Amino acid sequence: MTLTPDQQQDGERLRAHGWAHGLVSVMNDTRWRRLRDAVIDLPVRLRRKDVRGPEPAARFDADLHHQLGGAAAIEWIELTTPHLEDLAKALGAVRVPFVRADDRLRVCGYTCPGADIDWAT
């Protein structure tokens, strides 16, 4: 896919912002597609935090396509479902990095070096 000059410039600003805040990217377009494909048929609800955005509201959203749009800007996505172990297995099977947090899984698009992320297969 060819990026427009504006998209290239925004990507550069995003990387610079991440570096300035000690974040490194752990996801790419392929992993985001794998995430979407792995959970598309599961009853998941999501909330999203962008690298340059504020903390999200506590409310979770079931609109997977809306939440995963513009994936390059996603710092993390939290997913919740009544079937958390099934979700963890699905993410592990497609090698999507995540962190367990109570009743949800956090998929990290960016993280700090040395963070404890589950790369289980």
Summary of the structure (lengths in Angstrom):
residues: 121
radius of gyration: 14.1
end to end distance: 28.7
largest distance: 42.9
contacts: 323
relative contact order: 0.20
helix: 37%
strand: 23%
